[in-house]
């Protein structure tokens, strides 16, 4: 304690030591290595036998563990949830059979997210094995950013997916090379047969254009959320290219939402690029801090679009950047559901019409 200048009582020193890793014991929930806290040197043998715990999902070997996994097991035992035969489980994925889910039980955003997730090559189970994936596919699930986490959480609320601790989600950042990825261990709350049947029913609704009534009302919000995610992705991309720190999220969201009231995503790309150039120029001219220049970019975009509206400019659209490919959610919404190609990029949201059947 003197050598390392540790300021504590000698009897409490054991609490500062790292926990014990039990390499031979895996968590029955997530497969992570179980741990246990160290016992005091003077502790009795009975007290020194600490219960094991999982650092990821917080499962404990104690009798009354309160983690999600053990609560579900107790519900199954008490008859709250019917168990599922072992031959109906996905390889490497834990499934719990719940009541049958129909497309009408989902929101439009949940239905599109599920269909995109199933088709996407960026989705893997806890054993890093691709499921429902084509080896020829290289399309990201959603635009980079927080939108992926938002959709996954909404699928969890629909009881299709089980909830997992935040540490299980691995979302890419703009520093990563290649196409964005989304990987995490997952619990299906429905059997694989029920999942496939639900996917087929959603595809049938998209193909025949016979939607549940509430899907039609939710379409404007779905278009808005996806367009906002695409603009946010390009905004962050422009910031990273210029080595600027992130802008305040709330201010950025408000500005991008304002842009999308009159302009397409492709036109918003043009406006964002103009704002990024103005911020970089401002940084060089004034020798301000990088954070100041990043905040300046928000105002530069807003001033640019205000002038464009006042003087009725024809805003030239940009194409997609090759480093930011079109997402699977965009393909599902605009190709499968609305059958309008890439209008989600090239047209203002209020001009994307219902497909002619």
MARPA-253518 format. One record per residue (C-alpha): residue number from 1; x, y, z. Coordinates in pm, 1 decimal. Layout:
   n        x        y        z
 NUM        X        Y        Z
...
END
This chain:
   n        x        y        z
   1      0.0      0.0      0.0
   2    287.3    235.4     67.7
   3    464.1    152.6   -258.5
   4    160.1    224.5   -477.4
   5     20.5    500.8   -253.3
   6   -311.9    324.7   -196.7
   7   -534.3    521.2     38.1
   8   -763.6    275.5    215.0
   9   -786.6     63.3    523.0
  10   -579.8   -259.0    501.2
  11   -891.3   -467.0    566.1
  12  -1058.3   -311.3    261.6
  13   -770.7   -366.7     20.3
  14   -925.1   -683.3   -126.9
  15  -1215.7   -477.7   -261.9
  16   -978.8   -289.4   -492.5
  17   -849.4   -604.6   -658.4
  18  -1007.6   -719.1   -987.2
  19  -1275.1   -989.7   -969.0
  20  -1192.3  -1353.7  -1031.2
  21  -1255.0  -1484.7  -1382.1
  22  -1396.1  -1838.5  -1403.0
  23  -1291.6  -1943.1  -1754.3
  24  -1459.6  -2282.2  -1722.6
  25  -1799.8  -2133.3  -1636.9
  26  -2002.5  -1963.2  -1909.2
  27  -2315.4  -1756.5  -1854.6
  28  -2623.3  -1961.6  -1954.9
  29  -2777.1  -1646.0  -2095.5
  30  -2512.6  -1485.0  -2315.7
  31  -2212.0  -1718.1  -2297.6
  32  -1980.4  -1460.5  -2137.6
  33  -1725.2  -1571.3  -1877.9
  34  -1865.7  -1565.5  -1526.1
  35  -1692.6  -1370.3  -1247.7
  36  -1696.9  -1355.1   -870.7
  37  -1586.1  -1093.5   -621.9
  38  -1281.7  -1162.1   -408.9
  39  -1337.8  -1249.1    -43.7
  40  -1162.9  -1093.5    251.4
  41   -863.9  -1285.0    381.2
  42  -1022.9  -1336.2    722.1
  43  -1365.2  -1435.3    582.9
  44  -1508.5  -1773.4    675.3
  45  -1520.9  -2042.2    402.1
  46  -1899.7  -2013.1    376.6
  47  -1887.5  -1637.3    321.7
  48  -1594.0  -1660.2     83.6
  49  -1801.2  -1861.6   -164.6
  50  -1939.5  -1568.3   -348.9
  51  -2206.8  -1627.9   -610.7
  52  -2093.6  -1603.8   -971.2
  53  -2220.5  -1319.9  -1186.7
  54  -2206.7  -1222.8  -1554.3
  55  -2049.9   -880.8  -1626.1
  56  -2256.2   -843.6  -1944.4
  57  -2617.3   -936.7  -1871.6
  58  -2591.3   -932.2  -1488.9
  59  -2705.0  -1292.0  -1450.6
  60  -2615.1  -1438.7  -1109.8
  61  -2586.7  -1795.7   -991.9
  62  -2794.1  -1702.4   -688.0
  63  -3129.0  -1874.2   -642.1
  64  -3339.1  -1563.7   -703.3
  65  -3150.4  -1398.5   -987.2
  66  -3340.6  -1097.7  -1124.7
  67  -3188.6  -1081.4  -1473.6
  68  -3422.9  -1094.1  -1775.7
  69  -3316.4  -1449.6  -1857.5
  70  -3410.3  -1590.1  -1517.4
  71  -3733.7  -1392.8  -1500.8
  72  -3837.8  -1544.6  -1835.0
  73  -3750.4  -1893.4  -1709.9
  74  -3967.8  -1842.3  -1401.9
  75  -4254.5  -1724.1  -1624.5
  76  -4218.8  -2039.9  -1832.0
  77  -4218.4  -2254.2  -1519.1
  78  -4524.9  -2076.2  -1384.0
  79  -4712.8  -2116.3  -1711.4
  80  -4689.1  -1753.1  -1820.4
  81  -4503.2  -1840.7  -2142.4
  82  -4520.2  -2174.4  -2316.4
  83  -4187.0  -2340.8  -2375.7
  84  -4059.1  -2421.1  -2723.7
  85  -3930.0  -2759.7  -2841.9
  86  -3553.3  -2777.2  -2882.1
  87  -3578.6  -2872.1  -3251.0
  88  -3756.9  -2542.2  -3320.4
  89  -3471.8  -2329.0  -3193.1
  90  -3237.6  -2130.5  -3413.6
  91  -2877.2  -2244.2  -3402.6
  92  -2685.6  -2021.2  -3163.2
  93  -2995.8  -1813.1  -3083.2
  94  -3228.3  -1851.3  -2787.8
  95  -3598.7  -1839.9  -2872.6
  96  -3907.4  -1814.7  -2656.5
  97  -4240.9  -1892.4  -2816.6
  98  -4495.5  -1621.4  -2748.5
  99  -4841.4  -1552.7  -2886.7
 100  -4874.0  -1535.7  -3264.2
 101  -4788.0  -1197.2  -3412.4
 102  -4965.3  -1059.9  -3719.8
 103  -4853.8   -769.3  -3941.9
 104  -5142.2   -560.3  -3807.1
 105  -4991.3   -596.3  -3457.7
 106  -4682.7   -405.0  -3573.4
 107  -4629.2    -44.5  -3664.0
 108  -4513.8     31.6  -4018.6
 109  -4166.8    112.3  -3887.3
 110  -4145.9   -219.4  -3701.0
 111  -4259.5   -416.2  -4006.9
 112  -4006.9   -247.9  -4237.3
 113  -3728.7   -282.6  -3979.7
 114  -3795.7   -654.6  -3937.2
 115  -3804.1   -719.9  -4311.5
 116  -3483.5   -520.1  -4363.3
 117  -3306.8   -691.1  -4074.2
 118  -3392.4  -1037.6  -4200.0
 119  -3261.6   -955.9  -4548.5
 120  -2951.2   -774.0  -4437.6
 121  -2599.4   -916.9  -4446.8
 122  -2498.8   -700.3  -4150.1
 123  -2685.8   -918.2  -3901.9
 124  -2523.6  -1202.7  -3710.9
 125  -2595.6  -1412.1  -3406.4
 126  -2384.1  -1460.9  -3096.6
 127  -2165.9  -1719.5  -3272.8
 128  -2080.5  -1472.5  -3550.7
 129  -2274.5  -1692.1  -3796.5
 130  -2471.7  -1503.1  -4059.5
 131  -2839.9  -1586.2  -4058.9
 132  -3091.3  -1514.0  -4334.3
 133  -2800.9  -1362.3  -4528.6
 134  -2695.4  -1375.6  -4890.9
 135  -2323.1  -1394.8  -4952.7
 136  -2371.9  -1157.3  -5244.9
 137  -2531.6   -888.3  -5032.8
 138  -2335.0   -591.0  -4900.5
 139  -2606.9   -345.0  -4800.3
 140  -2607.9   -178.2  -4456.6
 141  -2912.7   -223.1  -4236.9
 142  -2973.1    150.3  -4185.3
 143  -2779.2    476.1  -4228.7
 144  -2492.6    505.9  -3984.3
 145  -2578.1    659.2  -3649.9
 146  -2831.2    596.0  -3375.9
 147  -3120.2    494.9  -3604.8
 148  -3021.0    126.9  -3593.0
 149  -3044.2    117.3  -3215.2
 150  -3380.2    295.9  -3231.4
 151  -3529.0     36.7  -3468.9
 152  -3390.5   -259.1  -3272.7
 153  -3542.0   -123.0  -2952.7
 154  -3878.1    -81.9  -3128.4
 155  -3866.0   -444.1  -3241.5
 156  -3802.8   -532.8  -2879.8
 157  -4115.1   -343.3  -2777.6
 158  -4310.5   -550.5  -3029.3
 159  -4189.7   -863.4  -2840.3
 160  -4019.5   -991.3  -3156.5
 161  -3675.7   -949.9  -3005.1
 162  -3569.0   -987.8  -2644.5
 163  -3409.1   -692.8  -2472.5
 164  -3035.8   -697.8  -2421.2
 165  -2800.4   -475.2  -2219.8
 166  -2656.2   -182.3  -2412.1
 167  -2311.9   -344.4  -2402.9
 168  -2437.1   -612.6  -2640.1
 169  -2493.8   -370.4  -2924.4
 170  -2193.5   -308.4  -3149.5
 171  -2267.4    -29.2  -3394.9
 172  -2012.0     99.6  -3638.7
 173  -1863.7    447.2  -3632.0
 174  -1751.7    665.7  -3918.4
 175  -1389.1    584.2  -3839.5
 176  -1450.6    222.5  -3935.1
 177  -1352.1    113.7  -4283.2
 178  -1591.6    -49.9  -4522.0
 179  -1966.2    -81.9  -4493.3
 180  -2137.8    -27.1  -4162.8
 181  -2214.0   -328.2  -3948.9
 182  -2459.5   -421.8  -3678.9
 183  -2374.7   -729.0  -3474.7
 184  -2509.2   -849.3  -3141.6
 185  -2626.4  -1168.3  -2970.6
 186  -3003.4  -1186.3  -2987.3
 187  -3304.9  -1356.6  -2832.3
 188  -3598.7  -1423.4  -3063.6
 189  -3925.0  -1407.0  -2872.7
 190  -4100.4  -1612.8  -3141.1
 191  -4012.5  -1944.3  -3298.0
 192  -3829.2  -1953.7  -3628.0
 193  -4139.8  -2088.7  -3803.6
 194  -4355.4  -1807.4  -3665.1
 195  -4088.3  -1555.4  -3761.9
 196  -4075.0  -1675.9  -4121.9
 197  -4454.3  -1676.3  -4145.3
 198  -4465.4  -1318.7  -4015.2
 199  -4204.8  -1211.4  -4272.3
 200  -4405.4  -1376.6  -4554.3
 201  -4720.1  -1193.8  -4442.5
 202  -4538.2   -858.0  -4435.2
 203  -4401.6   -922.1  -4785.0
 204  -4754.2  -1006.8  -4901.7
 205  -4884.5   -675.6  -4763.3
 206  -4606.9   -489.9  -4945.0
 207  -4660.0   -675.9  -5272.1
 208  -5039.0   -639.4  -5284.0
 209  -5048.1   -288.9  -5132.9
 210  -5310.6   -408.3  -4886.3
 211  -5186.2   -246.6  -4567.6
 212  -5333.5   -237.2  -4217.0
 213  -5509.8     95.0  -4177.1
 214  -5269.6    240.0  -3922.7
 215  -4970.0    178.6  -4155.1
 216  -5102.9    439.0  -4401.2
 217  -5128.1    698.5  -4124.5
 218  -4774.2    616.2  -4008.9
 219  -4616.6    647.0  -4354.4
 220  -4526.6   1021.0  -4331.8
 221  -4348.9    964.2  -4000.1
 222  -4160.5    664.9  -4143.9
 223  -4039.5    865.4  -4444.1
 224  -3940.0   1151.4  -4217.2
 225  -3740.2    937.2  -3974.2
 226  -3548.2    759.8  -4252.6
 227  -3475.1   1085.5  -4437.4
 228  -3354.7   1244.7  -4115.0
 229  -3125.1    946.5  -4049.5
 230  -2978.4    974.5  -4400.8
 231  -2917.3   1348.3  -4361.1
 232  -2762.7   1295.5  -4017.9
 233  -2535.6   1028.0  -4164.2
 234  -2410.5   1263.9  -4436.0
 235  -2377.6   1551.7  -4188.6
 236  -2159.1   1339.5  -3957.7
 237  -1961.7   1219.6  -4259.2
 238  -1882.6   1577.7  -4365.1
 239  -1779.0   1666.3  -4010.3
 240  -1545.0   1367.0  -3985.4
 241  -1386.8   1447.7  -4320.1
 242  -1286.4   1786.5  -4180.3
 243  -1171.4   1649.5  -3842.9
 244  -1434.1   1847.9  -3654.2
 245  -1599.1   1727.7  -3332.3
 246  -1966.7   1639.1  -3319.9
 247  -2223.4   1916.2  -3317.9
 248  -2493.8   1944.0  -3049.0
 249  -2742.7   1672.0  -3139.0
 250  -3060.0   1864.0  -3065.6
 251  -2955.8   2169.9  -3268.2
 252  -2844.3   1951.3  -3559.1
 253  -3172.2   1758.3  -3559.6
 254  -3380.8   2075.6  -3558.4
 255  -3181.8   2221.8  -3846.9
 256  -3201.3   1904.4  -4058.1
 257  -3574.4   1872.2  -3990.2
 258  -3616.6   2228.9  -4114.7
 259  -3426.2   2148.4  -4434.5
 260  -3645.3   1844.9  -4505.0
 261  -3962.9   2055.3  -4499.8
 262  -3893.2   2179.2  -4853.5
 263  -3602.4   1982.5  -4995.8
 264  -3520.8   1623.9  -5085.3
 265  -3247.3   1427.0  -4911.9
 266  -3024.1   1473.3  -5218.4
 267  -3074.6   1850.8  -5202.6
 268  -3008.1   1845.9  -4829.0
 269  -2675.8   1678.8  -4908.7
 270  -2591.1   1983.3  -5122.1
 271  -2683.9   2221.9  -4841.4
 272  -2491.6   2023.0  -4578.8
 273  -2184.9   2018.2  -4801.4
 274  -2204.7   2396.3  -4842.8
 275  -2230.4   2436.0  -4465.5
 276  -1931.6   2206.5  -4409.2
 277  -1717.4   2406.7  -4651.6
 278  -1820.8   2729.9  -4480.9
 279  -1728.6   2584.8  -4139.9
 280  -1386.7   2471.6  -4263.4
 281  -1324.0   2814.5  -4414.4
 282  -1436.2   2982.2  -4091.1
 283  -1192.1   2765.2  -3893.8
 284   -898.7   2872.0  -4113.5
 285   -989.0   3242.1  -4126.9
 286  -1055.1   3294.0  -3756.8
 287   -827.5   3032.4  -3596.3
 288  -1118.5   2942.2  -3368.0
 289  -1153.8   2613.8  -3183.8
 290  -1269.0   2305.4  -3373.1
 291  -1582.8   2286.8  -3157.0
 292  -1667.2   2647.7  -3244.6
 293  -1631.9   2566.8  -3614.9
 294  -1851.3   2258.2  -3570.4
 295  -2122.6   2468.0  -3407.8
 296  -2080.9   2728.1  -3682.6
 297  -2166.6   2462.0  -3942.1
 298  -2523.1   2434.1  -3809.0
 299  -2583.1   2803.7  -3855.0
 300  -2411.1   2803.5  -4194.8
 301  -2650.0   2536.2  -4324.6
 302  -2951.8   2723.1  -4189.9
 303  -2840.2   3056.8  -4336.4
 304  -2776.4   2892.1  -4673.6
 305  -3122.7   2738.4  -4690.0
 306  -3292.9   3056.9  -4566.5
 307  -3135.1   3249.3  -4851.7
 308  -3224.9   2972.5  -5097.9
 309  -3589.4   2998.4  -4995.5
 310  -3595.7   3376.8  -5001.9
 311  -3434.0   3402.7  -5343.9
 312  -3604.8   3088.3  -5480.5
 313  -3283.3   2910.7  -5575.0
 314  -3291.5   2588.0  -5769.6
 315  -3091.8   2367.8  -5532.5
 316  -2887.1   2114.0  -5726.6
 317  -2910.3   1763.3  -5573.2
 318  -2612.1   1547.9  -5486.7
 319  -2578.1   1176.5  -5557.1
 320  -2511.0    926.3  -5281.2
 321  -2151.0    910.3  -5168.1
 322  -1996.2    572.7  -5247.8
 323  -1882.6    547.4  -4884.9
 324  -2244.2    583.1  -4766.2
 325  -2439.8    321.1  -4963.8
 326  -2815.8    302.4  -4967.7
 327  -2952.8    115.4  -4667.0
 328  -3171.6   -193.4  -4663.8
 329  -3447.4     -3.9  -4482.9
 330  -3454.0    240.7  -4775.7
 331  -3474.3    -48.1  -5024.7
 332  -3762.2   -208.3  -4834.8
 333  -3960.2    114.6  -4792.6
 334  -3919.9    262.5  -5141.0
 335  -3874.3    -49.5  -5354.2
 336  -4103.3   -302.0  -5184.3
 337  -4365.8    -91.4  -5008.3
 338  -4393.0    226.2  -5218.9
 339  -4251.8     88.4  -5547.3
 340  -4096.1    421.4  -5641.2
 341  -3727.1    339.2  -5677.3
 342  -3496.1    588.6  -5510.5
 343  -3751.7    868.7  -5485.2
 344  -3675.8    882.6  -5114.7
 345  -3343.6   1040.4  -5212.8
 346  -3446.9   1254.9  -5508.2
 347  -3791.8   1390.1  -5417.3
 348  -3910.6   1604.4  -5129.1
 349  -4103.5   1392.1  -4879.7
 350  -4442.0   1552.3  -4952.0
 351  -4399.1   1476.7  -5323.4
 352  -4352.8   1099.8  -5280.5
 353  -4694.7    977.1  -5387.1
 354  -4880.6    652.1  -5326.5
 355  -4792.3    398.9  -5597.7
 356  -5036.3    352.4  -5885.2
 357  -5170.8     -3.6  -5887.5
END
